[in-house]
Amino acid sequence: MTVEIRPIGPDEVDPWIRSLHVPFLAKADNDGVAHWVDHLEIGRTWVAADAGRFVGTSCVFTRDVTLPGVPGGLAPTVPLTAVSGVGVHTTHRRRGILSRMMGTMMSDAIDRGEPIAGLLASEAAIYGQFGFGWATSTVELSLPRRTTHLTHDAPALDLVLCGAKEAESRLPKLFDRFRLQRSGQVDRNPAYWKNVFADPKSMRPTGTSERFFAVCDDGYVAYRPSNHWDSGNPNVLHLDELFGVSPDAEAALWQYLLSVDLVDTIVAGRPVDEPIRWRLADPRSLAVTGLKDMLWIRVLDVPTALTARRYRTEGRLVLEVEPAPTSVDKHGEARPDPAAGRWVLEVGPDGSSCRSARAGERQELRLGVSELGAALLGGQDLRSRASAARVAELVPGALERADAIFATTPAPFSSTGF
């Protein structure tokens, strides 16, 4: 029997959530179910059903994402089709169900006028075929607290250690200020913050305590320790978030963390250009233990996406964007890729324009839509992708010009899961 891809009704939320947990090898406990109930949007949540049995799930959250801005101003944001909850049961793999669900979600996004889609990839080999490119990265850092010292004291902050109730009244507003300072940041709805402050025990990393919050007018830190000090094992402070309105404010927040007693090591996922290393007396003490992808971007409307962000240099590029390997509708039928074509991009600090190329306007750079998505937020250079045969320079100098056009400072960073 044909598998049907359809939106769920309000009375199907619970079975949808329980079906979602199957391909992710997770138990649908009460906390996990409650988490998804708060997040799901009826009308943007789909199921793959075989003779009435749920065999696949997908959903979209309506979000905004920050794009690169210019120094001294707030960065722009655009609507983001935040793809989540995508899974197919093992019994129904290799039947094109994932492709049809992706086609359904992308068609819905285009109908709503959302220029880009984004996701966090459970498996990195899957989503490039649908035109998503690795756009933001996180470095995993480890810092020995007891032997680490700053070269000079950071400014004092009027920090208070507060409970979840007080943090709930302060952190969302602070985060909304900070997220406009870096491209790649995704906004947070009340359901997201509810989960942060509820901090259900069943969803905490193994061996860690409840979350602590230290807050002031210029920033905040959220962290949780592993409590082993009475057993002789090293104590680890897991830093969830650290945001300050300035580099000095962030340094002061790091200084606070370095003052937390009974902690041996601080571990954190931070931006690739995290500056705290250069405030340390021993820069080598900050160890990079890993690099992971975070936000993957898929461009759906090239002119809107490219002109919504800001540029710090003047330049002109003629791009030939090749379609994603898999571009289908909800029925699995091939459809034109909305991002494919030849595009003329002209940029400057005061604005930009993007249009279809005219006859005689020679393309200078050929790249796939996934490479365009990777470059959009300014966190991935195209030269390295050209070295990997993923971008072709058709006119000498085009690569250097492209990297100068798309570059941004600070590096993009995504700290919000969905």
BAMI-122475 format. One line per 4 residues: number of its first residue (from 1); for each residue x, y negated, z negated of N, C-alpha, C. Coordinates in steps of 0.001 Angstrom, whole numbers, m for minus. Each point is the difference from the previous one (the first is absolute). Layout:
// BAMI-122475
NUM	X:Y:Z:X:Y:Z:X:Y:Z ~ ... .
***
This chain:
// BAMI-122475
1	853:1199:0:m853:m1199:0:882:m1240:0 ~ m411:m1057:704:766:m1234:98:77:m713:m1343 ~ 1200:m459:m336:190:m771:m1223:m468:m1428:246 ~ m822:m502:m891:m567:m1339:116:784:m982:m868 .
5	336:m1160:584:604:m1097:m768:m1093:m1034:m221 ~ m319:m266:m1260:m1098:m931:m291:256:m725:m1304 ~ m635:m1173:m176:97:m692:m1300:m802:747:m1052 ~ 441:m104:m1245:m733:653:m1079:m1095:m917:m520 .
9	m960:575:m663:m1022:m760:m690:344:m173:m1466 ~ m710:m875:m715:294:m243:m1422:m72:1257:m858 ~ m832:967:402:m144:1218:m801:1076:1039:303 ~ 933:m330:894:1052:955:382:1374:m412:m524 .
13	41:m994:m866:1297:m486:m500:740:1083:m763 ~ m689:672:m929:667:1012:m821:538:1161:840 ~ m797:615:884:577:1085:807:1109:m472:931 ~ m68:m1267:459:1090:m540:833:1290:m44:m810 .
17	m61:m501:m1233:1198:m103:m836:573:1384:m286 ~ m851:948:m290:488:1348:m300:601:657:1246 ~ m551:m299:1159:582:506:1247:1354:m634:260 ~ 135:m1301:m287:1268:m709:198:1129:644:m800 .
21	m277:444:m1212:1045:539:m863:585:1310:541 ~ m731:717:827:452:1319:461:1302:m87:801 ~ 82:m811:1095:1261:m25:761:1154:m649:m755 ~ m288:m781:m1044:1064:m622:m776:415:852:m1206 .
25	m531:1224:m57:408:977:m1016:m181:m553:m1406 ~ m1096:m709:m202:m258:m638:m1293:m1326:480:m566 ~ m111:m84:m1303:m1229:357:m693:m882:m1227:m138 ~ m1234:126:368:m932:m1134:m81:m559:m101:m1412 .
29	845:m507:m937:m486:m169:m1363:m837:m1267:m100 ~ m536:m252:m1189:m913:m1137:m172:674:m1329:310 ~ 1269:m151:m435:703:m1255:254:233:m206:1496 ~ 387:1061:690:236:m105:1435:m1271:m335:769 .
33	m1104:599:m398:m1278:m290:659:m409:m1446:m255 ~ 118:m442:m1256:m378:m1371:m343:838:m1015:776 ~ 1292:297:167:883:m893:754:m540:m222:1405 ~ m375:1061:690:m467:m134:1379:m1394:m600:84 .
37	m855:304:m954:m1353:m567:1:56:m1519:24 ~ 906:m571:m784:107:m1452:m84:541:m618:1285 ~ 785:763:766:672:m554:1167:m777:160:1306 ~ m776:1060:134:m606:311:1297:m989:m1062:452 .
41	6:m257:1301:m938:m920:625:m926:807:906 ~ m1267:65:m379:m968:697:842:m112:m757:1329 ~ 87:720:1073:41:m622:1324:1395:30:591 ~ 1030:183:m882:1379:134:468:638:1274:m562 .
45	m848:983:m275:451:1287:m526:m621:1094:856 ~ 861:871:561:m454:998:960:360:1408:m465 ~ m787:955:484:259:1400:m285:4:776:1315 ~ 823:1034:51:m67:990:1074:m787:1182:m550 .
49	m1119:314:625:m891:1034:m513:m160:1118:1026 ~ 150:1220:m476:m170:1192:837:m1169:792:m566 ~ m1109:m12:725:m1228:669:m454:m386:m459:m1401 ~ 194:m1310:m251:m360:m591:m1279:1087:58:m1050 .
53	1047:797:223:1085:125:m965:1058:m1072:266 ~ 427:m718:m1057:1015:m1045:146:1369:648:209 ~ 645:m334:1111:1310:589:319:1056:m1074:262 ~ m358:m1259:m91:955:m1082:197:m589:m1305:m499 .
57	881:m936:m403:m448:m1278:m540:878:m1129:522 ~ m559:m1191:28:760:m1215:314:m804:m1193:m468 ~ 696:m1102:m283:m704:m1209:m412:869:m1216:282 ~ m628:m1149:m32:674:m1284:168:m400:m904:m1148 .
61	984:m707:m548:m257:m1052:m968:191:m1339:698 ~ m880:m928:m255:75:m1328:600:952:m855:m824 ~ 1156:m330:564:1045:m693:m732:559:m1160:821 ~ 874:m790:m618:819:m1007:673:1457:358:m230 .
65	864:m369:947:1434:207:m171:716:m1305:313 ~ 1060:m270:m741:794:m1210:199:963:195:1164 ~ 79:m1006:877:929:3:1127:1142:m978:m288 ~ 1082:63:774:1098:m942:m228:m445:m1453:113 .
69	504:m823:m920:m282:m1431:25:1263:m790:247 ~ m44:m1264:m300:1167:m874:146:348:m561:m1373 ~ 1277:m370:m219:410:m498:m1322:m836:m1193:m442 ~ m370:18:m1279:m712:m1128:m569:m1507:53:147 .
73	m517:1032:681:m1445:76:183:m520:1366:m392 ~ m1316:92:m199:m609:1286:m300:m29:841:1270 ~ 294:1277:m144:5:889:1152:m1436:284:443 ~ m208:216:1294:m1347:286:498:m406:1439:m297 .
77	m1285:242:m14:m528:1357:m151:m961:295:1145 ~ m150:1289:306:m976:435:997:m737:1210:m543 ~ m1194:266:522:m700:1218:m412:811:1246:370 ~ m16:967:m902:709:1256:196:m988:1153:m89 .
81	22:866:999:m739:1258:m48:846:978:m804 ~ m292:142:m1282:815:819:m886:m501:1445:41 ~ 711:825:744:m391:1394:220:413:846:m1197 ~ m914:829:m481:298:807:m1179:m847:1271:29 .
85	285:892:m953:m828:1196:m181:m69:907:1201 ~ 1067:41:815:m31:790:1228:530:1403:m282 ~ m814:999:250:426:1383:m208:m905:968:728 ~ 598:1099:443:m748:1059:673:296:1312:m718 .
89	m1026:793:m273:189:1279:m669:825:941:874 ~ 790:834:m628:873:926:723:m791:892:944 ~ m1211:319:m336:m838:866:844:m346:m636:1329 ~ 176:m1335:117:m454:m697:1210:1102:m836:638 .
93	1244:350:m250:1105:m717:651:91:401:1473 ~ 696:m869:752:266:238:1426:m1274:36:842 ~ m1003:m752:m420:m1234:m78:777:m291:m1432:454 ~ 963:m911:m195:m205:m1378:423:m820:m835:m954 .
97	m266:515:m1216:m849:m727:m944:682:m1277:m480 ~ 1295:77:m319:715:m1193:m436:m33:m1076:1078 ~ 235:368:1237:m14:m981:1094:m1364:m665:119 ~ m1044:776:m127:m1347:m564:104:m307:m931:m1168 .
101	447:354:m1206:m227:m885:m1147:790:m1297:157 ~ 1256:93:484:765:m1217:234:m669:m853:1062 ~ m495:639:1063:m708:m746:1039:m1236:m700:m528 ~ m721:667:m901:m1188:m600:m607:359:m1230:m820 .
105	1050:110:m815:388:m1124:m855:540:m1169:814 ~ 798:279:1043:543:m1085:809:m1106:m684:803 ~ m980:764:495:m1123:m605:717:m805:m903:m917 ~ m211:452:m1224:m724:m809:m985:758:m1293:m288 .
109	1339:89:m124:806:m1189:m275:m68:m998:1147 ~ 87:505:1233:m69:m881:1170:m1357:m683:70 ~ m1065:745:m266:m1345:m580:10:m135:m1113:m1048 ~ 725:116:m1100:m69:m1001:m1059:973:m1158:221 .
113	829:94:1028:947:m1069:290:1211:m16:m895 ~ 363:1132:m589:1185:85:m856:1227:245:876 ~ 1010:m877:m53:1094:59:975:1053:1066:m253 ~ 130:465:m1250:992:1024:m292:m570:1008:m993 .
117	517:1217:85:m328:1042:m962:1264:360:m756 ~ m166:538:m1189:1147:404:m808:m324:1244:m794 ~ 1038:742:m351:m180:1186:m824:1288:323:m737 ~ m130:851:m1011:1139:598:m691:34:1449:448 .
121	1081:409:630:45:1300:654:355:1117:m976 ~ m882:978:m122:322:1171:m812:1111:816:654 ~ 4:50:1327:1054:662:760:423:m936:1131 ~ 1279:m328:36:482:m1038:914:m35:427:1458 .
125	m87:1284:277:29:459:1386:m1353:m108:696 ~ m1045:m323:m751:m1349:76:567:m414:m1263:740 ~ 204:m1171:m597:m762:m1166:425:645:m835:1095 ~ 1261:274:337:580:m684:1142:m746:302:1286 .
129	m552:1201:110:m719:366:1221:m1272:m825:182 ~ m484:m593:m1090:m1191:m847:81:349:m1488:76 ~ 1293:m319:118:418:m1387:178:382:m729:m1269 ~ 123:707:m1130:419:m630:m1251:1522:12:m94 .
133	572:m1116:m448:1432:m103:m169:370:m346:m1428 ~ 1107:565:m473:528:m239:m1344:389:m1470:m112 ~ m764:m772:m800:165:m1456:m32:637:m525:m1277 ~ m214:649:m1144:613:m470:m1245:667:1166:m724 .
137	1035:m335:m750:775:1002:m731:105:m381:m1473 ~ 223:1004:m814:246:m178:m1430:1293:717:m356 ~ 868:m665:m753:1200:670:m494:m250:453:m1432 ~ 409:1223:m289:m87:533:m1352:1303:m345:m722 .
141	m113:m703:m1116:1159:m491:m728:81:628:m1388 ~ 1224:125:m504:237:501:m1351:1048:m899:m657 ~ m299:m431:m1230:864:m950:m694:210:471:m1442 ~ 1271:194:m441:243:389:m1393:m213:m1196:m928 .
145	m1011:78:m839:m358:m1173:m798:1049:m372:m1038 ~ 551:989:m700:838:m281:m1160:1313:m682:371 ~ 497:226:1207:1309:m546:393:m111:m1097:1047 ~ m1194:m428:313:m202:m1002:1047:m115:m1393:m605 .
149	704:m941:620:m40:m1387:m463:m95:m923:1200 ~ m752:m1089:m178:m70:m1019:1031:1199:m935:m113 ~ 435:m545:1122:1152:m901:m6:m311:m1287:m742 ~ m1257:m431:9:m408:m1159:m795:m1465:164:m344 .
153	m400:m558:m1121:m1369:161:m460:m981:m629:970 ~ m1100:701:197:m1088:m554:803:m823:m959:m870 ~ m758:m889:619:m834:m920:m782:m962:756:m908 ~ m258:m540:m1146:m925:633:m944:m1426:m110:505 .
157	m756:1053:m160:m1416:6:360:m835:201:m1261 ~ m1155:m582:m15:m902:134:m1142:m830:1271:177 ~ 685:1156:m83:m647:1284:239:m798:460:m1206 ~ m1118:653:282:m765:670:m1047:m226:1437:439 .
161	138:907:m953:m305:1403:251:m1476:184:m313 ~ m764:367:1013:m1454:1:m190:m606:1343:380 ~ m1213:212:m445:m744:1196:341:m699:m136:1339 ~ m672:1058:391:m634:32:1307:m1072:m1078:155 .
165	m740:m288:m1067:m1087:m980:113:528:m1389:335 ~ 1056:m433:m713:572:m1311:313:683:15:1361 ~ 693:1096:318:648:101:1310:m1026:m86:1122 ~ m1163:581:m216:m1051:m23:1015:m443:m1420:327 .
169	85:m880:m973:m431:m1383:222:1083:m851:662 ~ 1253:519:64:1098:m834:492:694:560:1250 ~ 205:1297:61:808:553:1070:m582:m182:1409 ~ m1303:207:207:m498:m145:1376:260:m1383:594 .
173	m165:m1049:m797:243:m1354:513:1487:m214:280 ~ 842:528:m877:1444:m116:229:404:748:1264 ~ m509:1212:165:358:775:1177:m440:m699:1283 ~ m1168:m629:m12:m463:m700:1194:923:m1149:373 .
177	680:m580:m978:1007:m1027:314:1236:641:620 ~ 456:1096:m580:1256:604:432:m117:667:1366 ~ m1178:565:289:m100:768:1243:102:m886:1234 ~ m181:m1298:m158:128:m910:1130:1439:m462:207 .
181	931:549:m791:1406:m357:153:778:1018:823 ~ m583:1179:242:687:1046:762:m948:640:996 ~ 469:182:1215:m797:754:955:m73:1456:m442 ~ m1066:658:398:m198:1401:m352:m864:236:m1215 .
185	m257:m1050:m791:m821:187:m1194:m1484:84:377 ~ m655:995:m546:m1420:240:241:m795:m476:m1203 ~ m1137:m625:259:m797:m505:m1119:m621:1145:m793 ~ m471:m318:m1190:m545:993:m914:m1429:m369:m392 .
189	m883:965:99:m1387:m259:m375:m232:396:m1459 ~ m1179:m290:m558:m250:340:m1404:171:1482:m313 ~ m315:869:965:154:1438:m242:1455:369:m228 ~ 903:m646:735:1425:270:m182:442:m401:m1406 .
193	m352:m1218:m388:415:m489:m1315:m652:800:m1120 ~ m1219:451:204:m665:814:m1021:830:1236:m316 ~ 553:631:1027:809:1193:m209:1314:m334:m711 ~ 590:m1166:350:1245:m418:m655:m202:m123:m1503 .
197	m1068:m650:m407:m198:m283:m1423:m632:1170:m754 ~ m756:840:699:m544:1190:m665:1120:988:m306 ~ 962:110:923:1190:840:m207:m368:1372:m561 ~ m861:747:709:m431:1303:m546:1182:941:m223 .
201	m38:708:m1100:1129:845:m406:307:1064:1038 ~ m1029:543:621:206:1080:962:717:m466:1272 ~ 59:m1320:235:619:m515:1216:1364:m637:m270 ~ 496:117:m1241:1323:m536:m311:1080:988:423 .
205	1168:m497:407:1115:912:281:308:853:m1223 ~ 370:1235:232:265:941:m1091:1049:m544:m974 ~ m336:55:m1280:951:m379:m1037:86:m1474:m285 ~ m884:m805:594:61:m1440:m226:m1156:m456:m878 .
209	178:m1182:m573:m1006:m553:m896:m1002:m836:794 ~ m898:m652:m740:m896:m964:632:812:m1188:508 ~ m616:m797:851:683:m1134:640:93:m1183:m958 ~ 1153:m665:m7:232:m1223:m757:m39:m1191:950 .
213	m442:m1150:m520:m32:m1225:784:673:m1120:m782 ~ 932:m702:639:577:m1225:m562:m281:m1113:1003 ~ m653:m1073:m456:m571:m999:912:360:m1403:m456 ~ 184:m897:963:140:m1432:m267:m589:m755:1183 .
217	66:m1314:m37:m571:m785:1091:779:146:1303 ~ 1274:426:m95:852:80:1180:210:1411:520 ~ m647:994:m620:169:1352:504:m428:1059:m991 ~ 211:1240:389:m347:1114:m886:795:1239:379 .
221	101:914:m975:529:1338:242:m1016:1004:m524 ~ m112:1105:707:m815:1137:m426:903:1225:39 ~ 41:749:m1084:936:1119:m65:m529:1053:m962 ~ 595:1181:83:m331:1065:m940:1271:776:m317 .
225	275:281:m1270:1185:784:m363:m318:1488:m105 ~ 1026:800:189:m66:1401:m406:589:50:m1407 ~ m704:602:m898:349:m88:m1420:661:1297:m465 ~ 1346:47:99:735:1199:m409:1029:m300:m1097 .
229	m8:m1203:m556:1107:m402:m865:167:891:m1229 ~ m1088:599:m477:118:827:m1191:470:1412:314 ~ 109:353:1291:459:1339:369:1424:m9:547 ~ 606:m1173:78:1370:m91:473:131:m116:1502 .
233	m1114:61:736:50:m159:1455:m21:m1484:368 ~ 551:m353:1161:17:m1417:391:m1408:m556:163 ~ m199:m1221:m445:m1258:m696:220:86:m792:1299 ~ m1055:52:769:m50:m699:1283:m1156:m980:m10 .
237	260:m1225:430:m1053:m996:173:m349:m52:1482 ~ m1222:362:313:m475:9:1387:m663:m1346:287 ~ 644:m804:809:m532:m1326:325:m1020:120:1125 ~ m1254:m330:m301:m1048:30:1022:18:m1263:848 .
241	51:m1158:m676:m34:m1260:744:781:m1063:m746 ~ 647:m868:772:669:m1176:m538:m149:m1105:1030 ~ m744:m1027:m347:m236:m1121:903:238:m1315:m735 ~ 751:m899:618:216:m1332:m537:m165:m1039:1092 .
245	m274:m1232:m398:m254:m1049:979:1288:m504:650 ~ 1155:396:m560:1287:m449:524:1050:1056:m316 ~ 1165:m55:663:1083:935:m349:404:m98:m1468 ~ 30:m1207:m559:348:m145:m1413:m1033:683:m901 .
249	m1271:m148:347:m1047:638:m801:127:1521:70 ~ 308:523:1166:157:1450:118:1226:472:m770 ~ 1075:m784:30:1185:358:m780:m326:31:m1493 ~ m821:m942:m459:m382:m29:m1410:m837:1224:m366 .
253	m820:463:928:m784:1198:m257:901:1237:m68 ~ 1018:50:855:979:1080:m97:739:m71:m1342 ~ 318:m1208:m425:691:m169:m1276:m854:532:m1150 ~ m1301:m200:78:m905:554:m1009:84:1532:m13 .
257	m38:601:1192:49:1466:72:1304:545:m574 ~ 1088:m716:231:1297:429:m522:88:m134:m1514 ~ m1002:m634:m597:m23:m174:m1453:m910:996:m697 ~ m652:881:773:m914:975:m609:816:1095:m682 .
261	m122:113:m1300:780:975:m768:m419:1438:312 ~ 892:916:m322:m212:1447:114:m116:481:1446 ~ 367:m846:947:m40:363:1412:1427:172:513 ~ 237:1092:713:1322:255:575:96:m470:1450 .
265	m1065:237:774:35:m280:1427:m1291:m658:447 ~ 123:m957:907:m1159:m623:646:m42:488:1439 ~ m1153:494:429:m164:419:1394:m1147:m794:603 ~ 146:m328:1280:m998:m864:631:24:171:1506 .
269	m1129:m268:627:m86:m133:1446:m110:m1478:322 ~ 975:m544:752:95:m1440:188:221:m348:1470 ~ m109:m1298:344:286:m418:1380:1437:325:386 ~ 241:184:1296:1346:350:458:993:m1129:m248 .
273	m478:m1231:m175:902:m1123:m273:m71:m443:m1465 ~ m317:942:m901:m48:m302:m1431:1294:m707:m430 ~ m104:m1236:m562:1213:m777:m293:629:242:m1361 ~ m602:830:m861:521:112:m1363:1439:532:m16 .
277	391:776:1020:1368:530:30:1033:m1110:m159 ~ m262:m1152:635:992:m1070:38:m9:m858:m1255 ~ m860:338:m961:42:m642:m1325:672:907:m1036 ~ 368:1208:404:578:952:m931:1509:m199:m117 .
281	528:137:m1225:1449:m71:m185:698:1112:779 ~ m644:1162:65:513:1117:792:m1030:358:1067 ~ 125:m549:1218:m998:268:1035:m155:1479:335 ~ 1080:805:m215:m82:1420:307:m953:753:m927 .
285	m308:m591:m1132:m839:713:m969:m1417:201:516 ~ m426:m824:948:m1329:171:593:118:1016:1133 ~ m516:1186:m218:129:1085:976:m1253:99:853 ~ 193:143:1301:m1101:276:920:m135:1513:95 .
289	m1108:522:m490:m195:1450:m35:m892:504:1124 ~ m596:m911:755:m854:437:1093:m544:m1162:798 ~ m467:304:1193:m669:m958:877:m1234:684:545 ~ m1152:m642:m108:m1213:630:505:m833:m1006:782 .
293	m764:532:922:m933:m826:759:m1199:m313:m868 ~ m622:m1135:294:m1220:m362:m712:m1114:m270:1019 ~ m109:m1222:499:m1110:m349:879:353:261:1465 ~ m856:738:672:109:224:1440:m1066:m855:687 .
297	394:m685:1084:m895:m952:676:m297:460:1420 ~ m1265:m158:398:m459:277:1363:m663:m1264:538 ~ 542:m562:1063:m570:m1206:594:m1175:392:891 ~ m1136:m657:m208:m1204:245:791:m309:m1165:939 .
301	354:m1209:m403:m233:m1204:794:1316:m760:36 ~ 739:146:1107:1350:m553:77:16:m1517:m129 ~ m785:m753:797:67:m1464:m137:m341:m499:m1401 ~ m1049:556:m614:m389:m455:m1341:1072:338:m1024 .
305	538:1219:53:1005:417:m979:1280:m823:130 ~ 460:m221:1228:1279:m682:178:m93:m1502:m252 ~ m1144:m590:217:m120:m1449:m228:m451:m326:m1419 ~ m459:992:m757:m409:m257:m1385:1210:m205:m907 .
309	1094:709:298:1200:m165:m829:761:m1254:423 ~ 990:m403:m825:794:m1187:291:1414:425:413 ~ 679:m904:691:1346:269:512:928:m1143:m395 ~ 1269:339:m217:957:m988:m486:923:m514:1096 .
313	m177:494:1191:841:m417:1114:m861:m155:1241 ~ 539:m666:1003:m708:m116:1269:459:1107:937 ~ m907:471:833:387:1036:949:m1175:463:837 ~ 351:750:1017:m1008:548:922:388:1430:344 .
317	m990:882:5:215:1405:340:m1133:488:887 ~ 356:837:952:m1009:713:775:119:1473:m376 ~ m1005:489:m690:12:1353:m551:m862:931:837 ~ 517:1168:268:m803:1060:577:m267:1017:m1102 .
321	m1247:40:m464:m375:887:m1096:m627:1255:587 ~ 625:1125:m287:m499:1273:506:m1038:580:m952 ~ m1002:706:508:m1072:534:m854:513:1082:m940 ~ m739:193:m1088:319:1087:m923:m219:1335:697 .
325	757:1015:m373:m178:1315:626:m1417:541:m129 ~ m655:m313:m1126:m1372:468:m212:m907:m1195:m222 ~ m872:m243:946:m987:m1073:m122:m1328:536:505 ~ m865:408:m933:m1266:628:352:m1139:m672:m748 .
329	m1213:300:426:m1177:m479:m720:m476:1078:m967 ~ m1155:m216:m619:m469:930:m1019:m392:1360:566 ~ m165:49:1323:m339:1266:650:1240:748:482 ~ 1169:m612:m210:1226:622:460:341:m309:1437 .
333	m769:m897:627:258:m374:1386:1054:m1107:51 ~ 910:78:987:1047:m1011:141:m613:m1367:250 ~ 602:m1023:m583:m462:m1372:208:1231:m893:159 ~ m147:m1140:675:1149:m905:138:463:m506:m1364 .
337	1313:m109:m169:544:m545:m1235:m181:m1512:16 ~ m659:m584:m1015:m271:m1438:22:1258:m859:m54 ~ 1127:562:m439:1235:m784:m114:890:107:1221 ~ m294:931:881:876:239:1143:m124:m1116:1029 .
341	1105:m279:681:m8:m1015:1045:1259:m835:m35 ~ 19:m1031:834:1127:m942:29:m461:m1298:m639 ~ 777:m463:m975:m396:m1157:m794:1113:m1036:m27 ~ m394:m1260:135:952:m1109:m86:m176:m667:m1360 .
345	1057:39:m791:m4:m598:m1339:922:m1209:m6 ~ m541:m1151:m374:788:m1225:m145:m192:m512:m1418 ~ 1143:m229:m688:m84:m325:m1425:862:m1200:m344 ~ m353:m606:m1120:769:m1087:m584:m483:m232:m1412 .
349	733:m766:m799:m411:m251:m1384:m1376:m648:m119 ~ m452:m680:1044:m1290:m696:m66:m1169:815:537 ~ 275:1199:510:m1091:809:513:469:950:1078 ~ m943:776:523:352:998:997:m1187:260:910 .
353	286:663:1114:m1055:418:911:348:1366:551 ~ m1006:758:368:201:1318:584:m1117:249:1002 ~ 392:412:1209:m980:242:1070:480:1152:862 ~ m899:491:824:385:1021:971:947:m599:1022 .
357	986:784:412:962:m483:996:m648:m99:1371 ~ 453:m985:740:m502:m180:1366:911:731:986 ~ m480:154:1196:806:604:1054:1283:m811:178 ~ 1106:701:64:1280:m677:184:734:m298:m1294 .
361	m681:110:m1150:678:m195:m1285:603:1337:m429 ~ 1300:88:153:694:1271:m205:85:364:m1475 ~ m333:1232:m318:129:469:m1371:1476:73:m387 ~ 274:m387:m1258:1371:m60:m489:329:1108:m1001 .
365	m1032:499:m654:183:1012:m1037:m1149:998:111 ~ 332:1279:17:m1035:1037:31:32:746:m1329 ~ m1165:112:m627:m85:672:m1294:m1379:604:m175 ~ m74:992:m848:m1291:593:m311:m767:m843:m994 .
369	m1307:257:m100:m815:m767:m933:440:238:m1444 ~ 551:1188:m295:483:254:m1361:1210:m867:m327 ~ 876:m259:989:1145:m883:m226:m460:m1444:m193 ~ m1040:m393:719:m546:m1343:m191:m556:m146:m1413 .
373	m690:1018:m492:m527:m38:m1361:1104:m57:m1039 ~ 1083:729:259:1130:m11:m933:648:m1373:m73 ~ 45:m710:1135:673:m1302:51:m878:m1144:m496 ~ m1310:183:m24:m924:m1107:m243:272:m734:m1306 .
377	295:734:m1068:187:m621:m1316:1422:m472:m234 ~ 896:259:965:1364:m503:m100:955:892:m756 ~ m399:1229:m301:845:860:m818:789:1039:758 ~ m198:111:1310:705:1003:791:590:m674:1234 .
381	1314:128:185:608:m603:1182:m194:918:1203 ~ m115:m613:1164:m228:766:1220:1297:540:589 ~ 1135:m611:m340:1263:484:549:298:1429:m440 ~ m229:299:m1276:259:1361:m462:m946:984:680 .
385	m1211:m413:297:m939:871:693:377:166:1465 ~ 604:m1038:563:514:141:1359:1134:1022:29 ~ 841:m7:m1038:1085:980:m88:m542:1418:m124 ~ m1223:131:m485:m636:1307:m130:m920:293:1180 .
389	140:m775:1079:m770:195:1244:m1495:m189:m201 ~ m377:m836:m958:m1417:m281:m230:m403:m1370:547 ~ 977:m807:372:m221:m1313:610:968:m127:1165 ~ m463:m560:1117:858:m181:1172:169:m1481:294 .
393	1243:m460:82:296:m1378:370:84:m72:1527 ~ m924:m722:601:m79:m81:1462:705:m1228:548 ~ 226:m992:m851:716:m1221:366:1078:m239:m1056 ~ 1264:m147:390:1058:m203:m998:m315:m1174:m928 .
397	227:228:m1298:m251:m1039:m991:m1381:45:m616 ~ m905:810:572:m1372:34:m509:m70:596:m1409 ~ 831:1000:m272:m13:617:m1325:420:m988:m1082 ~ 1073:m711:257:477:m981:m979:m1048:m1081:m234 .
401	m626:m430:1082:m1043:m1017:m120:m1194:538:m783 ~ m395:1248:263:m1147:594:m683:247:125:m1496 ~ 1190:458:m375:289:148:m1426:35:m1350:m709 ~ 470:m1037:694:m2:m1333:m592:m1428:m514:m170 .
405	m860:306:946:m1386:m462:m48:m778:682:m1126 ~ 156:1317:m136:m818:745:m963:564:m14:m1420 ~ 1253:m379:m175:625:46:m1335:m718:m919:m981 ~ m7:397:m1263:m611:m825:m1037:763:177:m1310 .
409	m77:m1007:m844:582:23:m1335:m1021:m565:m983 ~ m221:658:m1155:598:1240:m463:m512:1209:765 ~ 621:1144:m227:m409:1232:688:m1424:367:m392 ~ m754:564:916:m1359:417:m360:4:1086:m1076 .
413	m1036:m6:m798:m95:950:m1107:m1471:284:m251 ~ m334:1271:m161:m1374:406:m305:m8:701:m1344 ~ m785:m491:m930:m43:577:m1331:m1378:546:m359 ~ m914:0:968:m1383:396:m264:m355:1240:797 .
417	m322:1058:m687:m461:1209:679:m1479:m86:316 ~ m410:822:935:m1441:70:322:m316:1330:669 .
***
